[in-house]
């Protein structure tokens, strides 16, 4: 039963990270037909990696995505 709780916690944490990476793919104008494949590949890279690598990938993702999101919303807009 604890494994199920751990798994649902991991899914709850990784789903927004994967969604953020797909958002990055959209910014690069990758065709939408590939979004599902991209999300599966990103999810697989997290799930199939050893636990220590998973932790590192998660930490890097949270820091990097947060920093880029903050930069995106705080940088000076040219069209204003």
Secondary structure as the mmCIF struct_conf table of DSSP 4:
data_model
#
loop_
_struct_conf.conf_type_id
_struct_conf.id
_struct_conf.beg_label_comp_id
_struct_conf.beg_label_asym_id
_struct_conf.beg_label_seq_id
_struct_conf.end_label_comp_id
_struct_conf.end_label_asym_id
_struct_conf.end_label_seq_id
HELX_RH_AL_P HELX_RH_AL_P1 UNK A 2 UNK A 27
TURN_TY1_P TURN_TY1_P1 UNK A 28 UNK A 29
HELX_RH_3T_P HELX_RH_3T_P1 UNK A 32 UNK A 34
HELX_RH_AL_P HELX_RH_AL_P2 UNK A 35 UNK A 48
BEND BEND1 UNK A 49 UNK A 49
HELX_RH_AL_P HELX_RH_AL_P3 UNK A 51 UNK A 74
BEND BEND2 UNK A 75 UNK A 75
HELX_LH_PP_P HELX_LH_PP_P1 UNK A 76 UNK A 77
TURN_TY1_P TURN_TY1_P2 UNK A 78 UNK A 79
#
